[in-house]
């Protein structure tokens, strides 16, 4: 009888992609995949370590899995393993640990574990493994590898858009961030491998792909000079693939957005005018303490290039409040800058102190009550700007990729997203899942969903 496996993902879209890739590796090895809340023989938790809260959630999910079935094998994988391997080795609730760049070896590591367990129970003398081969090292020094971990997916949990990991690692070393220590240096996937996977996804019926990475803007910078590659070059290759109707980009570094870059993107009709430019603070002195390597003027210029190249681009961002030493005057500068740029959406984070980072020992740590108040201020600003962007599109023609049915105000609609990533609802007779429907954005159905009247 096939062993049952359940997976749970924590963290970013890169983690989500890797979790789906691990699931498909398990399926290919004969495992039966079951929901995480059900009893399984193996539980795999792809952990996150971006904040202390993420560490805590990772531990909670690992312990929850063991409590669901004490006889199960609990596997901790990913970023939290890289930052807390010794701690996890001592955790009685965790049976197997697998770091980054070793997820591709999941089934081999599990086979080794089961073989050793069986050998121990029978009193046999251990060999290297059942075939006499050494099992892969489950946790490596991630900062010393230059190998891109080759994982792939043939389908994703989302039925209409596919997230595609093309890059790993980060060389930026922002003072608050532990990710370079968890993910290592920049490593890029070979463009021909990316193209091959996109062609498979297009053949499987996916209309939209989303390019993701730990530091997507660094794509190709690790390749040798004689085989120079760039993110723009990769996008052009994907743009040429038949069947793909939309290309959406993950988080971008502001400095990548030059006038030439923006114009090049605008020349490709498949590019979604939805750009996430990570900001973190709208105050130059705070950006310097964060080691963000750009100024608010450079950020502003990038937004101006995008708005000159595209008619109505949706620009989204991340902002950290309560960074060490952030004064009321600096926070006021951030508020003014955010309002000036006019974002479609903002993800607001309260600064989280991470051991091992420079910011953790900076003077002027901010009280949690102050962080909470500043977060609330920016959440209110975000809600207002987000609604204003949606309302600015009312009366305009747009196109929606239908994703799923949803009940709104007691009525069933088909919902999806426009190229700008506005959530839209259309009548159920307009089309089925994965259909592209054009029409006019007529009115707000809810605070976050716009009604689209299909073209007749």
N, C-alpha and C positions, 0 to 999 in steps of 0.2 A: 504494500500500500504506500502511495506517495506521501511524503511528509508535507505537512501544512505550514505555510509561512505567511506572516503578516508583517506589513511595513508601515512605518509612520515617519512622516517628514516634519522637520522643524527648520525654520529659517527661510532663506532666499530662494529665488527662482532657479539658481544654479543647483542648490540642494535638491529642489523638486525634480529637476531634470535627472540628477544622479540617482534619486530614489526610484524613478520610473525605469531607468536603465538597469538598476539592480534587480528590480522586479522581473524584468524580461530575461535577465541572466538566470534567475531562479526558475522561471517557467521553462526555459530551454533545458535546464538540468532536471526537469521532471517534478518540481515542487508544485503543489496546489496552493494558489494564493487565496487567502481568506481575509475578510475585514479585520482590522486591528482589534476590535472589541470582542471578537470570537476567540475560542480556544485554538491555539496553534502550537506546533512543535518548535517553531523558530520565530522569534520576534526580532525584527531589524529596525532600530531607531537611528535615522540619519540626523545626527545632532547638530546644534548650532552653538556658537560661543561668542556672538557679536557683543553681547552684554552680559552682566551678571544674572539678569533675569533669564536670559537664554540658557545659561549654564544650569540654573535652577530647574527650568522646564525640562531640560534634557535629562537631568537626574530623576525628576518625577516620572517621566515617561518610561525610563528604564526600570524603575522600581514598580511602576504600575503593571508593566508587562510580566514581571516575575510573579507578582501577586495574582495575576489572572491565571497563570499556569506555572506553579513552582517547578514542575518537571521540564518546562520548556527551556530551550537555549536562547538566552537574551544576548543580542549583538548590539554593541554600541559602535556606530560608524561616524566618521566625519570630523568636523572642526573641534568639538569638545574633546574628542579623543586626542587630537594633536596638542591641545593646550593643557590637558589634565590626564595624560596616560597613566602616570604612576598612581594617581588617586583612584582611577577606574580599575586598575589591576587589583586593588585592595577591596573593591566593592563586591560583596558576596552576591549581590543581585545581578551582576554582569558576568557572563561566561566568556564572551569573545569580544575583543576590541579590534577595530579596523580603521586605520587612519586615512587621511586623504591620499590620493594617488594609489590606493590599494583596494578601492571598491570594486575594481574590475576583477579582483581575485576572490571575491566573496564566496563563490561556490567551492573553490579549491580549499579555502581556509576552513569552510564548514566541513568539507569531507575529511580534512585532517583532524578536526576536532572530534567528529563522530568516530573516526578510526581509533584515535587515542583513547577515547572513552570506552570503546568496546574492548580494546586491547587491555586496558587497565582492569576492566571488570573480569576478563577471562584469565588474567595473570600472565599473559604472554609477554615476551620481551619486546620492547618497542624498537621498531626500525625508523627510518626517516619518515616514511608513511607507507601506505599500502603498496605503492609501486616502487618503493625504495628511493623516492625523490625527496629533496628538501622542499618543505612547504614555503610559500612566500613569506617574507617578513611582514607582519601585519601593520606595524607602525614604523615609518622611516623618518629620517631627518628631512622634513619637507623643505627646509631652507637650502638644502644642498643638491636637490634634484633639478634637472632641466627637462625631464621627461613630461610630456603632456599625456595625461591618462586618457586613453582612447576608450570612451564609452559611446554607445549610440542607442537610439530608440527607433522603433518602427511605428509606434503609435503613442499617444499621450492621453492623460486623463481628460483633457479638454478635447472635445470632438471636432472643433473647427479651427483652432489655432494651435500651433506646436511651438513650444519653447525649445531653443536649440543652443546648447552651450558650445561656444567657440574659443573660449579663453579661460585661463585660470591664473591665480596668483596676482600679487600686487607689489610694486616697488615704491609706493608713495610714502609709507610710514607716517601717516597723520598721527599726531601726538596722542589722540584718544583711542586709537584703533588697534585691536589685537589681530585683525584678519591677516596681515602679512606673515605673522608667526604661525597662524593656523593653515594658511593656504600656500605659503612659500612665494617664490619669485615668479615673475610673469612667464607664462608658458602658453603658446598658441597652438591651436589645432591646424593641421595641414589643410589648405584651402580645398584640395581635391577631396579630402574626407568630408568636409562640410558640404561640398556640392553633392557628393554621393548621397549623403543622408537627406538633404533637401529634396533631391529627385525621388527618393523612396517615399518621403512624406507626401509629396505632390501626387505620386502615383496612388497613394492610399486615400487621397481625397481632401487633404488639408489645403485650405485656401490661403492661410496666413501663417507666417513664421515670425518668431520673435527672437532676435539674436541677443544672447545673454553672456555674461562673463563676470568675473570678480572685479576686473578693471577693463571693461570692454574697449575703451579708447586705446589701450596699449596693444591691441591685437597686432601681431606681426613684428613687433619691435624686437623680439628675441630671435628672429630668424637671421641667418648669415646675410651679410650685405649683398652677396651675389644672388641671393634669392629673395630680395626685398619684397615684403608684402605690407599691406596696410588694410585698415578696416574698410576704407572706401573701395579698395580693389576687391575685397571679399564681397561687399554689398553688390558691386557690379556683376560679379559672377552669379550670385544668387538671383539677381534681377532678370538674368537671361533665361532662367529655368521656366519652362512652360508649366502651367497649372497653378503656380503660385500667383495669387492676385494681390497680396499685401505683404510688405516687409516692415516690421516694427522693430525699433531699436531699444535695447535696454538702457540702463543708466550710462550717461556720457560724461566725460570730463569736460568742463567748460572750455578749456584751452584748445580742444580739437575743433571747435566750431569757428573756423575761419570763413571769410567771404567765399573762397573757392570751394570749401567743403559744403557750405550751405547751398550754393548754386548747383553743385554736382548732385546733391541729394534731390533738389527740386526738379532736376532734369529727368529723374526716374519716376514714372507715374505710379509705380507700385509702393513707393515709400510713403508710409503713413506720417502725416504732419503732426506727430505727437512725440515730443522730445523731453526726456527726463534729464535735466542738467543739475547734478548734485551741487548744492550751495553750502549748506551747514550754518553759515552766518552771513548777515548783510552788513557786517562791520569789519573794516580792514584790520583793525588791531586784533580782533578775535580770530580772524582768518590766519593772521601771522602766528598767533599762539597755537593754532591748530595745525600749522605747517601745511596749509591747503595749496600753496604755491600759485595763487592767482589773487587778483584784487577784485573789488566790486566793479571797478571800471571795466576790467577785462570780461567779467561775467556779463555786465550790461551790454558790452559790444557784441558778444556771442548771441544774445537774445535779439539784438537789432539785426544782425546778419540773417537769422532765421526768419524774422518778420519781414525782412525785405525780399527774401527768396520765396516764401510761402504766403498765401493770401491770409490765412487765419490759423497759424500753428498753435497747438495746445502745448504750453510749456509747463512742466511739473518739476517739483524739486523736493529735497530733504532739508530740514532745518533742525539744529540742535539748540535747545535753550538751556541756560544754566551752566555753560562751560566755565571752568575755573577762572575766576577773576572778572567774569562778565558783569559790568556795572549797569546801573539803570540807564545811563547815557548810551552805553554800547547797545543795550537791548533796544532802546528807542531808535537807534540808527538802523538796526535790523528791521524793525517794524516799518520804518519809512521806506527802506529799500524794497522790501517785499511788496508793499503797496504800489511803489513806483513800477516795478516789473509787471505786476498783475498776473500772477500764476493761475493756471487752471486748477491745479491741485497741489497741496503741500502735505508731506508726511512730517509730522512734528514729533521730535524725540526729546525727552528729558535726558540731559547728560548722565551717563552711567559710568562710574569709576571702575576702570579695569586694571587689575594688578598687572604689573609688567610694562605698562605704558607710561610715557613721560607725563601725560596729563594727570595721572593718578597721584603724583607727588607734587603737583603744582600748588602754590599758595592760592588762597582765595577760593576754596571749595564752597559752592553755593548751597544754601539750605534747601532741603526738599520742598518746603512750603513755598519758597520763592520760585523754584523750578515749576511747581504745579501751577502757580498763578501766571507765570509767563507762558506756559504751555496752553493754558485756557485762553489767554489773550490771542495767541496765534491760531488756535483752533477756530475761534470766532471769526478771525480775519479770513481764514481758509474757507470757511463755509460761505462767507459773503462773496469772495472772489470766484469761487467755484460756480456758484449759482449765476453770477454775472456773466461768466463765460458761456454757460449753457444758454442763457437768455439772449446773448448776443448772436447766437446762431439761429434763433427762431425766425422763420420765414425763408431760410436758406435751403437750397437743395443739398442733399447729402446721400450717403449710401451706408447701409447697415449690413453686416454679416450676421445672419440669424444664428443664435446659439442654443436657446432653450425656451420652453414655455414657462410663463410665470403668471400668477394670479395677482392682479392689481385692482384695488377698489372693487373687489368682487367679480372681476371679469378676467378671462384668460387671454393673455397676449403672447406673442413671440417677441423675445428680447434679444438684443445683441449690441454691438458697438460700431460706431462710425470710425472712419480713419483717425479722427482726433481723440478717440476713446471716450466719446460721450455715450452713455448707456441710453438705448433707444428701444421703444416698444412699438410694434406694428400689429395690426389685426391678424388673427390666426390664419385667415384666408390668403394672406399676402405671400406666404412661402413657408417651407419647412426648414428644419435645421440645416445649416451650411449653405443656405441660399443667400445670394446677394440681392438686396432690394433697394431701389432708389426711390426717392420721394422728397417731400418738403417737411422740415422740422416745424410742426405746427404749434404745439403748446406743451407746457409742463404737465406731466401726469402726476408726478410726485416731486419732492424737493430734488431728487437726483436722477429722475428718468424723464426723457422727452418723448413725446408722441411723434411718430413719423407717418405722414399720409402718403401712401404709395402712389407712384405715377400710374395713371390709367392708360 
